[in-house]
Structure formats: C-alpha cells, structure tokens
Amino acid sequence: MKNIAVIGAGTMGNGIAHTFAQNGFKVNLIDIADAALKKGIETITKNLDRQVAKEILTDAQKNETLLNIKPVTDLKEGVSEADLVVEAASENLTIKLDIFKKLDAFCKPSTILATNTSSISITQIAAVTKRADQVIGMHFMNPVPVMKLVEIISGYSTSKTTLNHIIKLSEQLGKTPVPVNDYPGFVANRILMPMLNEAIETLYNGVAGVKEIDTVMKLGMAHPMGPLQLADFIGLDVCHAILEVMYEGFKNPKYAPCPLLVNMVRAGKLGVKSGEGFYDYSESRKAEQVSSQFSR
C-alpha cells in the first residue's frame, strides 16, 4: 500500500493524514469544503512545527510530510487510485452509508475501505458495498500523531486477509493495533463513554462541582485528565452520538445520555470546539476556567 485517501479534514481526518504522510505514504486529504481543507493543512503544519521544536522531526522531514499530502475536493478524483481509503467524516450513519456506497463505485476492486467510526457498526456500513470482506474499522485515538492505539474492528464479513493487512499497516505507522469485535462502542468507548456519562450525572445530581469531579479522578485514579475535561476535548456532541448508538444497540438504560449532556448539546456547548462546555475556553484551550453555568 502506497496511496492513501482520507475523507474528512477535521480533527481526526487531518491527524490521520498527518500520520500516514509522516511515514512516507502519499495521501489525498478529501473534503467537500475548501475552507475545511485549508484549515486541516494549517493544523497539520502547526503540529509538524511542534514536532520540529521538540526535535522529533527535522525541517526536511516536515517539508517532506507536507509534500506527501494533496488536498482534494472531488471524492471520485481523490479515491480512484487509492490502495486504502480511511473515512473520517461526521459520526452520522446516514452520511457514512452514502460515502461508502460511492467509495464502492469509485475505488479500484482491490481497495480496502476503512472507517474511523468510534461506535457505528462496521457490518452495517459494509452491507451497502459489494466488498464487505474488504471493509474494516480503524479507530484512531486523538491526537492521532501522538496516541499509539488503533482499534481494528472486523465486521461480520471482514476477511482475515484484510484484517492482517490493516494490522501490518498500523504497525508501519508506529501504532499498536488491537483487534476487537463489532459490537456497539467496540472496547474503548464501551468502557469510556459510560464513565464520562456517569461523571456528568454526578455533576447533574449536585454531588460535586466540575473541578472537584475531575480532581478526584486525576488524583485518585491517576487519569491524565478528568472525565469532564476529556468529554470537552472529545466533543460533547460526539459523546452524545456514541452513547445514542450504544443505547440503541443494547437497549440498556445505562447507556442513555444524561439529560444535562443532552441539553448542553442542544445549546451548542460542545466543549473545546465551540469554546465552552464544562470549562470556558474563550481565553485558553486548557481546562482552567469552569464555565459560568457551573461556577455559580
């Protein structure tokens, strides 16, 4: 595999493109919006500059990485020669199914189709293609260039050959691939999201404040960041969407999103991406100032 197409220039998409390009792959970064592509390339450049400053990369390696990335707005053009496509669009089933139908038509017969979904069924996505054996999940963690884990999710029909290709490829990226089975939330989010939801419930029930909840988990459980800060970092809309998928998949009320989370998403308070969630990020992206909604 030499040619990679990444669909979506947002946080996960540009991180995935960065990681492949840094490891010598040619990458088409695809998004329908020119502005999103421009922002994605700017983010990649800033992250590469940080790596140079930390002496992880040289200036020459940074420049080579950027040369390996081609921004593309036309899906058919972007994927026609790809050996692997990694979809990193919105965590929305309708959008993903539409993309995979088009990928099945536009890509070479040999192309492997991967999705970075954090909760949606690989089997359901694969079912809209004529190559279900070549559809697989590659759930990267954020920030992609830093985090080592990649959950590799096989759908019902994913072949062993496809699985082995993606495991080997992930290792070439310097990642640690962990194969898991296709059930709602997989492993990472099946365990993580109920914990985040319970932290939100704890706040909702008035047991403790935002900083107090996060401090207990950081100091008592040795977590690098508190659950409310982490929810803000992931995006409260993303947390809500994953919990909804799990709730629908298992029909178990323990996965139902907390009413406070639902209201915050409705109000557009999505965390770091919107400038406010449980913390106020108007002056700093660090979780230093609790949102005024919770500091009364």
C-alpha positions in Angstrom: 0.0 0.0 0.0 1.4 3.4 -1.1 -1.6 5.6 -1.9 -4.0 6.5 0.9 -7.1 8.6 0.7 -8.5 10.2 3.9 -12.1 11.5 3.8 -12.7 14.5 6.1 -10.2 17.2 7.0 -11.4 17.7 10.6 -9.6 16.9 13.8 -9.4 13.1 13.2 -9.0 13.3 9.4 -6.1 15.7 9.4 -4.4 13.8 12.2 -4.8 10.5 10.2 -3.4 12.2 7.0 -0.5 13.7 9.0 0.4 10.3 10.4 0.3 8.5 7.1 2.2 11.3 5.3 4.9 11.4 8.0 5.5 7.7 7.4 6.1 8.1 3.7 2.7 7.4 2.3 1.1 9.6 -0.5 -2.1 10.9 0.9 -5.1 12.6 -0.7 -6.9 14.5 2.0 -10.5 14.9 0.8 -13.2 17.3 1.9 -16.0 19.0 0.1 -15.2 22.3 1.6 -12.1 24.2 0.5 -12.1 26.1 3.9 -12.0 22.8 5.8 -9.1 21.6 3.7 -7.2 24.9 4.2 -7.8 24.7 8.0 -6.8 21.0 8.0 -3.5 21.7 6.3 -2.8 24.6 8.6 -3.4 22.3 11.6 -1.1 19.7 10.2 1.6 22.3 9.6 1.3 23.7 13.2 1.5 20.1 14.6 4.6 19.4 12.5 6.2 22.6 13.7 5.7 21.4 17.3 7.4 18.1 16.4 10.3 20.0 14.9 10.5 22.2 18.0 10.7 19.1 20.2 13.3 17.6 17.8 11.0 14.7 16.9 11.3 15.7 13.2 13.8 17.7 11.2 12.7 20.6 9.0 13.4 18.4 6.0 11.1 15.7 7.3 8.4 18.3 8.0 8.6 19.6 4.4 8.6 16.0 3.0 5.5 15.2 5.1 3.6 18.2 3.7 4.6 17.3 0.1 3.1 13.9 0.7 -0.4 15.4 1.3 -2.6 16.6 -1.6 -5.9 18.4 -0.7 -8.8 17.3 -2.9 -12.4 18.4 -3.1 -13.7 15.8 -5.6 -14.4 12.4 -4.0 -14.1 10.3 -7.2 -10.8 12.0 -8.1 -9.4 11.6 -4.6 -10.1 7.9 -4.2 -9.7 6.5 -7.8 -6.1 5.3 -7.3 -6.1 4.7 -3.5 -5.0 1.4 -2.1 -6.7 2.2 1.2 -9.4 4.8 2.0 -9.9 5.9 5.6 -13.3 7.6 6.2 -13.2 10.2 9.0 -16.4 12.1 8.3 -19.1 13.0 10.9 -20.2 10.3 13.3 -23.5 10.0 11.4 -24.8 6.8 10.0 -26.6 8.3 7.0 -23.5 10.2 5.9 -21.2 7.2 6.3 -23.5 4.9 4.3 -23.7 7.4 1.5 -20.0 7.8 1.4 -19.3 4.0 1.4 -21.8 3.5 -1.5 -19.9 6.0 -3.5 -16.5 4.5 -2.5 -17.6 1.1 -3.6 -18.4 2.6 -7.1 -15.3 4.9 -7.4 -12.5 2.8 -5.9 -10.4 0.0 -7.5 -11.7 -3.5 -6.8 -8.7 -4.2 -4.6 -9.1 -1.1 -2.4 -9.7 -1.6 1.3 -12.3 0.6 2.7 -11.8 1.6 6.4 -13.8 3.8 8.7 -12.6 5.7 11.7 -16.0 5.4 13.4 -15.9 5.3 17.2 -19.2 3.3 17.6 -21.1 2.6 14.4 -21.4 -1.0 13.2 -18.8 -2.0 10.7 -21.1 -4.8 9.5 -23.9 -2.2 8.7 -21.5 0.0 6.8 -20.1 -2.9 4.8 -23.5 -4.1 3.9 -24.0 -1.1 1.5 -20.9 -2.2 -0.5 -20.2 -5.2 -2.8 -16.9 -5.8 -1.0 -17.9 -6.4 2.6 -14.8 -8.6 3.0 -12.7 -5.5 2.4 -14.4 -3.2 4.9 -12.9 -2.7 8.3 -12.8 -0.3 11.2 -9.6 1.7 12.1 -10.5 3.6 15.2 -7.6 6.0 15.8 -7.3 8.0 19.0 -7.0 11.8 19.3 -4.4 13.3 18.8 -3.6 10.8 16.1 0.1 11.6 15.6 0.7 11.1 19.4 -1.6 8.3 20.5 -0.4 4.7 19.9 -3.6 2.7 20.0 -5.6 1.8 16.9 -8.7 -0.3 17.5 -9.1 -2.6 14.5 -12.7 -3.7 14.1 -13.7 -6.6 11.9 -17.3 -6.6 10.6 -19.2 -9.9 10.2 -17.7 -10.4 6.7 -14.3 -8.8 7.0 -11.7 -11.3 5.8 -8.6 -12.4 7.6 -6.6 -11.1 4.7 -8.0 -7.6 5.2 -7.5 -7.8 8.9 -3.9 -8.8 8.6 -3.2 -6.1 6.0 -4.5 -3.4 8.4 -2.7 -4.8 11.4 0.6 -4.7 9.5 -0.1 -1.3 8.1 -0.9 0.1 11.6 2.4 -1.2 12.8 4.2 0.5 9.9 2.7 3.8 11.3 4.3 3.1 14.7 0.9 2.3 16.2 -0.2 -0.6 18.4 -3.2 -2.3 16.6 -5.7 -4.1 18.8 -8.2 -6.3 17.0 -11.7 -6.2 18.5 -15.2 -7.4 17.5 -18.0 -5.4 16.0 -20.4 -4.5 18.8 -21.7 -1.0 19.8 -18.8 1.1 21.2 -16.3 -1.6 20.5 -13.9 -1.7 23.5 -12.6 1.8 24.1 -16.0 3.7 24.0 -18.0 0.9 25.6 -15.9 1.4 28.7 -15.1 5.1 28.4 -18.5 6.6 27.5 -20.4 5.2 30.5 -17.7 6.6 32.7 -17.9 10.1 31.2 -21.7 9.9 31.3 -21.6 8.9 35.0 -19.3 11.9 35.7 -21.9 14.2 34.0 -24.7 12.5 36.1 -22.6 13.2 39.2 -22.5 16.9 38.3 -26.1 16.9 37.3 -27.1 15.4 40.7 -25.1 18.0 42.6 -22.7 15.6 44.2 -19.7 17.8 43.4 -18.6 20.6 41.1 -16.7 20.3 37.8 -13.2 20.8 39.1 -13.9 18.6 42.1 -15.1 15.7 40.0 -12.1 16.0 37.6 -9.6 16.3 40.5 -10.9 13.2 42.2 -10.4 11.2 39.1 -7.0 12.7 38.3 -5.5 12.3 41.7 -7.4 9.2 42.9 -7.4 7.2 39.7 -4.2 8.5 38.1 -6.1 9.7 35.0 -4.1 12.3 33.0 -7.2 14.4 32.7 -10.6 14.4 34.4 -13.7 12.9 32.7 -15.4 16.3 32.2 -12.3 17.8 30.7 -12.0 14.7 28.5 -15.6 15.0 27.4 -15.0 18.6 26.4 -11.8 17.5 24.5 -13.7 14.8 22.6 -16.7 17.0 21.9 -19.9 16.7 23.8 -21.8 16.1 20.5 -19.5 13.2 19.8 -20.1 11.8 23.3 -23.8 12.1 22.9 -23.8 10.5 19.5 -21.8 7.5 20.7 -24.0 7.0 23.7 -27.1 7.1 21.5 -25.6 4.4 19.2 -24.8 2.2 22.3 -28.3 2.8 23.8 -30.0 1.9 20.5 -27.7 -1.1 20.1 -28.0 -2.6 23.6 -31.4 -1.2 24.6 -29.9 -0.8 28.1 -30.7 2.4 30.0 -27.2 2.6 31.5 -26.1 3.9 28.1 -28.8 6.6 27.9 -27.2 10.1 27.7 -27.5 12.2 30.8 -30.2 14.9 30.4 -27.5 17.6 31.2 -25.4 16.3 28.3 -28.5 16.4 26.0 -29.2 20.0 27.0 -25.6 21.1 26.5 -25.5 19.7 23.0 -28.8 21.3 22.2 -27.4 24.6 23.4 -24.3 24.3 21.3 -22.0 24.0 24.3 -19.8 21.3 22.8 -16.5 21.7 24.6 -13.2 22.9 23.2 -14.5 23.0 19.6 -17.3 25.5 20.5 -15.3 27.5 23.1 -17.4 26.3 26.0 -18.5 23.1 27.7 -17.9 22.2 31.3 -15.0 24.6 31.0 -14.7 28.0 29.3 -12.1 28.0 26.5 -12.5 31.6 25.4 -9.0 32.6 26.7 -7.2 29.3 26.7 -7.7 25.8 25.3 -6.6 24.5 28.7 -9.3 23.5 31.2 -8.5 26.2 33.7 -11.8 28.2 34.0 -15.0 26.4 34.8 -18.0 27.5 32.6 -20.1 30.2 34.3 -23.0 27.8 34.1 -21.3 25.6 36.7 -19.5 28.2 38.8 -22.4 29.9 40.4 
